[in-house]
Amino acid sequence: SQQGEEDPQALSIQEGENATMNCSYKTSINNLQWYRQNSGRGLVHLILIRSNEREKHSGRLRVTLDTSKKSSSLLITASRAADTASYFCATDAPAGGTSYGKLTFGQGTILTVHP
Amino acid sequence: DAGITQSPRYKITETGRQVTLMCHQTWSHSYMFWYRQDLGHGLRLIYYSAAADITDKGEVSDGYVVSRSKTENFPLTLESATRSQTSVYFCASSLRTSGRRQTQYFGPGTRLLVL
């Protein structure tokens, strides 16, 4: 089963609005990352948040992490049409397990920003 | 700065044929990964490699073979293609698999259709 599950599966907003996507995961992690995928392209890394961090900012992106709830959110402020893409969270696994060193990706949230 | 490239970008083959997808990176990253992306399943790890001549299976490795004789190349071979292997295949690389350098850099993908 997927480690990361994004919610919602699809999100449609108008330019200038904020977009919030959520990710839940099942097992403990060291880091959680968010990636973006434009249609027909490979994934591009957006931001990484460590398990001992609660919030990180990068430009118009704000990521929060709640390890007690095993969840993260990605907020894109003042969205633009160019933000239209799929967004994926990816979690790693702590050392000692068979999954160490590998990332597990969720199924993604499809964001559409209308001009 | 070529980054990470994949070839071919599109491939049509027939059931039972052997197919090799190529991946090349110019960063001398130690770690390389192969994923497949299917609707409803997100990205699933097929194989990964920690260094030349070191490879390990991922979540969906049956029917696939990899090799890594050189750090920069990580070819993926479908030994006898099946229709269920119709997918988009992504190669990725990273400097590390822990800490802030675990960011993965993705190639543009290969779209494979097995008839």
Boltz contact constraints between the chains, C-beta under 6 A:
constraints:
  - contact:
      token1: [A, 42]
      token2: [B, 90]
      max_distance: 6.0
  - contact:
      token1: [A, 42]
      token2: [B, 106]
      max_distance: 6.0
  - contact:
      token1: [A, 42]
      token2: [B, 107]
      max_distance: 6.0
  - contact:
      token1: [A, 42]
      token2: [B, 108]
      max_distance: 6.0
  - contact:
      token1: [A, 42]
      token2: [B, 109]
      max_distance: 6.0
  - contact:
      token1: [A, 43]
      token2: [B, 106]
      max_distance: 6.0
  - contact:
      token1: [A, 45]
      token2: [B, 103]
      max_distance: 6.0
  - contact:
      token1: [A, 101]
      token2: [B, 97]
      max_distance: 6.0
  - contact:
      token1: [A, 102]
      token2: [B, 45]
      max_distance: 6.0
  - contact:
      token1: [A, 105]
      token2: [B, 42]
      max_distance: 6.0
  - contact:
      token1: [A, 105]
      token2: [B, 43]
      max_distance: 6.0
  - contact:
      token1: [A, 106]
      token2: [B, 42]
      max_distance: 6.0
  - contact:
      token1: [A, 107]
      token2: [B, 42]
      max_distance: 6.0
  - contact:
      token1: [A, 108]
      token2: [B, 42]
      max_distance: 6.0
